[in-house]
Amino acid sequence: MRKLGTVLHVSSHGYIILKAEFFPKIDSAVLTKRMKRIGAVHDVFGPVTSPYISVKPFKNLTLANLRELRGEKVYI
């Protein structure tokens, strides 16, 4: 497992936005530290030296579940 970054917030479209430590491959699975799969990498954006990632969450996660992820470290 490799640390992808830290969750910042949930966008108005329901995507998880995080500050990334590296550029992952699109559609890579994203996991919590407890190995729970929360979604897949949807997009990489922002400056090359400090990228941001949008993660498309899996349908079984509610908005409340997603908001609880704020500040959490996530992994690939």
FIKOLZA-1660 file (N, C-alpha, C; in steps of 0.1 Angstrom, whole numbers, plus 5000, padded with zeros to 4 digits):
% residues 76
   i   px   py   pz ch aa at
   1 5008 4988 5000  A  M  N
   1 5000 5000 5000  A  M CA
   1 5009 5012 5000  A  M  C
   2 5005 5022 4992  A  R  N
   2 5013 5035 4991  A  R CA
   2 5003 5047 4995  A  R  C
   3 5008 5056 5004  A  K  N
   3 5000 5067 5008  A  K CA
   3 4998 5076 4996  A  K  C
   4 4985 5079 4993  A  L  N
   4 4981 5087 4982  A  L CA
   4 4981 5102 4986  A  L  C
   5 4974 5104 4998  A  G  N
   5 4973 5118 5003  A  G CA
   5 4963 5119 5014  A  G  C
   6 4958 5132 5016  A  T  N
   6 4949 5135 5027  A  T CA
   6 4936 5141 5021  A  T  C
   7 4925 5136 5026  A  V  N
   7 4912 5140 5022  A  V CA
   7 4910 5155 5027  A  V  C
   8 4906 5164 5017  A  L  N
   8 4903 5178 5021  A  L CA
   8 4888 5180 5023  A  L  C
   9 4880 5176 5013  A  H  N
   9 4865 5178 5014  A  H CA
   9 4858 5169 5004  A  H  C
  10 4845 5170 5004  A  V  N
  10 4836 5164 4994  A  V CA
  10 4831 5175 4985  A  V  C
  11 4832 5174 4972  A  S  N
  11 4828 5184 4963  A  S CA
  11 4813 5185 4962  A  S  C
  12 4807 5195 4956  A  S  N
  12 4793 5196 4954  A  S CA
  12 4787 5186 4945  A  S  C
  13 4796 5179 4937  A  H  N
  13 4792 5168 4928  A  H CA
  13 4793 5155 4935  A  H  C
  14 4798 5154 4947  A  G  N
  14 4799 5142 4954  A  G CA
  14 4812 5135 4953  A  G  C
  15 4822 5141 4947  A  Y  N
  15 4836 5135 4946  A  Y CA
  15 4844 5139 4958  A  Y  C
  16 4853 5130 4962  A  I  N
  16 4862 5132 4973  A  I CA
  16 4874 5139 4968  A  I  C
  17 4878 5151 4973  A  I  N
  17 4889 5158 4969  A  I CA
  17 4900 5157 4979  A  I  C
  18 4912 5154 4974  A  L  N
  18 4923 5152 4983  A  L CA
  18 4936 5158 4978  A  L  C
  19 4945 5161 4987  A  K  N
  19 4958 5166 4983  A  K CA
  19 4967 5154 4982  A  K  C
  20 4973 5153 4970  A  A  N
  20 4980 5141 4967  A  A CA
  20 4995 5143 4969  A  A  C
  21 5002 5131 4971  A  E  N
  21 5017 5131 4973  A  E CA
  21 5024 5127 4960  A  E  C
  22 5016 5122 4950  A  F  N
  22 5021 5117 4937  A  F CA
  22 5010 5116 4927  A  F  C
  23 5013 5114 4915  A  F  N
  23 5003 5113 4904  A  F CA
  23 5000 5098 4903  A  F  C
  24 4988 5094 4906  A  P  N
  24 4984 5080 4905  A  P CA
  24 4978 5078 4891  A  P  C
  25 4976 5065 4888  A  K  N
  25 4969 5062 4875  A  K CA
  25 4954 5064 4877  A  K  C
  26 4947 5069 4866  A  I  N
  26 4933 5070 4867  A  I CA
  26 4926 5056 4869  A  I  C
  27 4916 5056 4876  A  D  N
  27 4908 5044 4879  A  D CA
  27 4915 5035 4890  A  D  C
  28 4926 5039 4896  A  S  N
  28 4932 5032 4907  A  S CA
  28 4923 5031 4919  A  S  C
  29 4922 5020 4926  A  A  N
  29 4914 5019 4938  A  A CA
  29 4920 5027 4949  A  A  C
  30 4911 5034 4957  A  V  N
  30 4916 5042 4968  A  V CA
  30 4910 5036 4981  A  V  C
  31 4919 5034 4991  A  L  N
  31 4915 5027 5003  A  L CA
  31 4918 5036 5015  A  L  C
  32 4911 5033 5026  A  T  N
  32 4914 5039 5039  A  T CA
  32 4925 5031 5046  A  T  C
  33 4930 5036 5057  A  K  N
  33 4941 5029 5064  A  K CA
  33 4936 5015 5069  A  K  C
  34 4923 5013 5071  A  R  N
  34 4917 5000 5075  A  R CA
  34 4915 4991 5063  A  R  C
  35 4920 4995 5051  A  M  N
  35 4919 4987 5039  A  M CA
  35 4904 4986 5033  A  M  C
  36 4896 4996 5037  A  K  N
  36 4883 4997 5031  A  K CA
  36 4883 5005 5018  A  K  C
  37 4878 4999 5007  A  R  N
  37 4878 5006 4994  A  R CA
  37 4867 5016 4994  A  R  C
  38 4871 5029 4991  A  I  N
  38 4862 5040 4991  A  I CA
  38 4858 5045 4977  A  I  C
  39 4867 5042 4968  A  G  N
  39 4864 5047 4954  A  G CA
  39 4876 5045 4945  A  G  C
  40 4875 5052 4934  A  A  N
  40 4886 5051 4924  A  A CA
  40 4890 5065 4919  A  A  C
  41 4903 5067 4916  A  V  N
  41 4908 5080 4911  A  V CA
  41 4900 5083 4898  A  V  C
  42 4895 5095 4898  A  H  N
  42 4887 5100 4887  A  H CA
  42 4895 5111 4879  A  H  C
  43 4902 5120 4886  A  D  N
  43 4909 5130 4879  A  D CA
  43 4921 5135 4887  A  D  C
  44 4931 5140 4881  A  V  N
  44 4943 5146 4887  A  V CA
  44 4943 5161 4882  A  V  C
  45 4944 5171 4891  A  F  N
  45 4944 5184 4886  A  F CA
  45 4953 5193 4895  A  F  C
  46 4956 5205 4891  A  G  N
  46 4964 5215 4899  A  G CA
  46 4978 5215 4894  A  G  C
  47 4987 5221 4902  A  P  N
  47 5001 5222 4898  A  P CA
  47 5008 5209 4899  A  P  C
  48 5018 5207 4890  A  V  N
  48 5025 5195 4890  A  V CA
  48 5032 5192 4903  A  V  C
  49 5037 5202 4909  A  T  N
  49 5045 5200 4922  A  T CA
  49 5036 5197 4934  A  T  C
  50 5023 5200 4932  A  S  N
  50 5014 5198 4944  A  S CA
  50 5000 5195 4938  A  S  C
  51 4998 5183 4933  A  P  N
  51 4986 5179 4927  A  P CA
  51 4974 5176 4936  A  P  C
  52 4962 5177 4931  A  Y  N
  52 4950 5174 4938  A  Y CA
  52 4944 5162 4930  A  Y  C
  53 4936 5154 4937  A  I  N
  53 4929 5143 4931  A  I CA
  53 4914 5143 4934  A  I  C
  54 4906 5140 4924  A  S  N
  54 4892 5137 4927  A  S CA
  54 4890 5122 4926  A  S  C
  55 4883 5117 4936  A  V  N
  55 4880 5103 4937  A  V CA
  55 4865 5101 4936  A  V  C
  56 4861 5092 4927  A  K  N
  56 4847 5089 4925  A  K CA
  56 4844 5078 4936  A  K  C
  57 4835 5082 4945  A  P  N
  57 4832 5072 4956  A  P CA
  57 4823 5061 4951  A  P  C
  58 4824 5049 4957  A  F  N
  58 4815 5038 4954  A  F CA
  58 4801 5041 4959  A  F  C
  59 4791 5036 4952  A  K  N
  59 4777 5039 4955  A  K CA
  59 4772 5036 4969  A  K  C
  60 4779 5026 4975  A  N  N
  60 4774 5022 4989  A  N CA
  60 4778 5032 5000  A  N  C
  61 4785 5043 4996  A  L  N
  61 4789 5053 5006  A  L CA
  61 4779 5064 5006  A  L  C
  62 4774 5068 5018  A  T  N
  62 4765 5080 5019  A  T CA
  62 4773 5093 5020  A  T  C
  63 4767 5104 5018  A  L  N
  63 4773 5117 5020  A  L CA
  63 4779 5118 5034  A  L  C
  64 4772 5113 5044  A  A  N
  64 4777 5114 5058  A  A CA
  64 4789 5106 5059  A  A  C
  65 4790 5094 5053  A  N  N
  65 4802 5086 5053  A  N CA
  65 4814 5093 5047  A  N  C
  66 4811 5100 5036  A  L  N
  66 4822 5107 5029  A  L CA
  66 4827 5119 5037  A  L  C
  67 4818 5126 5044  A  R  N
  67 4822 5138 5052  A  R CA
  67 4831 5133 5063  A  R  C
  68 4829 5121 5068  A  E  N
  68 4837 5116 5080  A  E CA
  68 4851 5114 5076  A  E  C
  69 4854 5113 5063  A  L  N
  69 4867 5110 5058  A  L CA
  69 4876 5123 5058  A  L  C
  70 4871 5134 5060  A  R  N
  70 4879 5147 5060  A  R CA
  70 4891 5145 5070  A  R  C
  71 4902 5148 5065  A  G  N
  71 4915 5148 5073  A  G CA
  71 4921 5134 5073  A  G  C
  72 4914 5124 5068  A  E  N
  72 4920 5110 5068  A  E CA
  72 4930 5109 5057  A  E  C
  73 4940 5100 5060  A  K  N
  73 4950 5096 5050  A  K CA
  73 4944 5085 5042  A  K  C
  74 4946 5085 5029  A  V  N
  74 4941 5074 5020  A  V CA
  74 4953 5069 5012  A  V  C
  75 4951 5057 5007  A  Y  N
  75 4961 5049 5001  A  Y CA
  75 4957 5043 4987  A  Y  C
  76 4967 5039 4980  A  I  N
  76 4965 5031 4967  A  I CA
  76 4971 5018 4969  A  I  C
% end
